Amino acid sequence: MKSTFISYSTQNKEIADKLVEALEKRGLRCYIAPRDIRPGKIYACEIVEAIKNQDLVTVIFSKESNASRYVLCEINSAVLHNKTIIPYKIDSTEPSDSMEFYLGISHWISVDGNIEESINLLVNAINGVSASKGGEEERETSGEILYKGPVMLDYEELQKINFDVKRIVMATIELDYLTLEDGDYVINEEIEGSVDTWIDHVRYYPDLYSLLIKDDKLIGYWQFILMNEKNYSDILDAKTMVNPSMLDFYEFGGDFYCYICIMPILREYENASIMMLLWDKLFERIEEMMGKGIVIKKIGISVYSQLLEKIVQKLGFTFVKTNDANGKIYDLDMTQLKNNTFIKSRYISLYNKLTESE
C-alpha cells in the first residue's frame, strides 16, 4: 500500500481532510498532521520523521500554503530526503521563488473545477511512484561512518560525506525547523533571502559557516555575515533580519561587523560541552581572519535557546532587543574580550592577537 505525507496550510484544513478521505477510500495510506502526530512527541521532529517514512509527499498548493513557513520547511525536508513531491494545486497562485526552487520540475496536478478527475489523476500519480528511502539512509548502508564526532567540519570535509552546497543549505533549513519550531520563528524570503541566495552565499564564502557533525549527520552549525556598520545597526535596532545581501567583500581586509545568523543544536545533543565546540570553531575562524587583516569591531548574534543565552552572557555579550523572529539580539564590542578571563584562559592565541592590536 502506497503512503503519502500530506503537506498543507492549516487554512486549507477542510480541503486537506476531504482529500485524505478520498485517497484513503481508494486504498492509499496518508499521514496528516495533527491527526497522526503521536501524543507527547515534539511536533517538528515527528513531521520530519514522517516525511522520511512515507513513499512520497503530496502538497496541497494554494495561496495560503505558498506563504506558509511550515509547508516550505516540509517541502525542504522532502527534497533533502529524496522524496518525490506531487503538488496538488487548488487555485491559480503562482509559486514564490523558494517554492519554485523546490517544485519547479514536479508533476503538478490542478483541480481546475473537476475535483473527481483531479483526485483520480493524483491517485494514479501516487501509485506510479516507486517506494523510496531517504538519501541519507541509502548512503548509510553503503559504507562505514566517517565522522563519529561530534566534530566541526568545513566544506572540504563535508564533501566526504556527500554534503554539497545545496545539501548544506537544505540540511541547515531543516535543522532550523527542528530546533525553532516551538517559537514564533518566521521564514520570510523578502527579508532573509531566498534559498538560491543562501546557496550562493555558502558557495562563494565557505569560511562563513561550519557544521557540527555526529555519525555523519548534521546536529548543529553556525553561519555569520561580515557587514558594514549601517547594516549591523539596522539589525540591532530590529529594523530588519540578517540576510546574505548585507555581506561586504572582506578578502582585501578592513573593518567589519560580524553578525552570527544562528547557532542551533538538535535538542537531544544540546549541552554545554557540545555548544562550546561551536564557539571554539568560531573563535578559531575569527583569529584566522584577523591574521588576514580582517578587523572585526563588534559581534552580534540572534539567540533562540536558554543555554546559548547563558553562554553569550558569560562571554560578555549585552542584550539589545528582540527581533521579528522572536530571537534575542545580543551585541559584543570586540575590545571587551581582552577583559574576559575566560577568553584569556581558553583562547590564548586569540587573546594575544587582541592585546597586540591595541
Summary of the structure (lengths in Angstrom):
residues: 358
radius of gyration: 22.2
end to end distance: 69.5
largest distance: 74.4
contacts: 1102
relative contact order: 0.09
helix: 47%
strand: 20%
